[in-house]
Amino acid sequence: MPNCPECTAREKKKIITKYEEETAEEERGRDDLFKLFDEIEIPMKIDPARKNNFICKRCGLYATREQVSDIRYKLNQRERTRDDKHDDYLEWWSKSKKEKAEN
């Protein structure tokens, strides 16, 4: 059974804030945080009327397996920062210079 992506994302945010409040910055580790994430289990139930749809009993999400995957992907994407856009621009600029030099 897939886990509900929306409920899981909410729980992850709660865990992160609690972890940051309770743990000193020097002692923080990604592995510890990922172990806490592994404990999150919010399974969705199969809709008995339509065998390919799932229902979250906690938040009411009703979706197919593909929709659950799409929601999970969107929630896990991080926002593009100004530095990311700057790096993309620099990459584009350097690539166009190389192409100009070859011609």
PyMOL commands that set and color helices and strands:
alter all, ss='L'
color gray80, all
select helices_A, chain A and resi 5-22+25-27+30-38+65-76+82-102
alter helices_A, ss='H'
color red, helices_A
select strands_A, chain A and resi 45-46+53-55+62-64
alter strands_A, ss='S'
color yellow, strands_A
deselect
rebuild
show_as cartoon
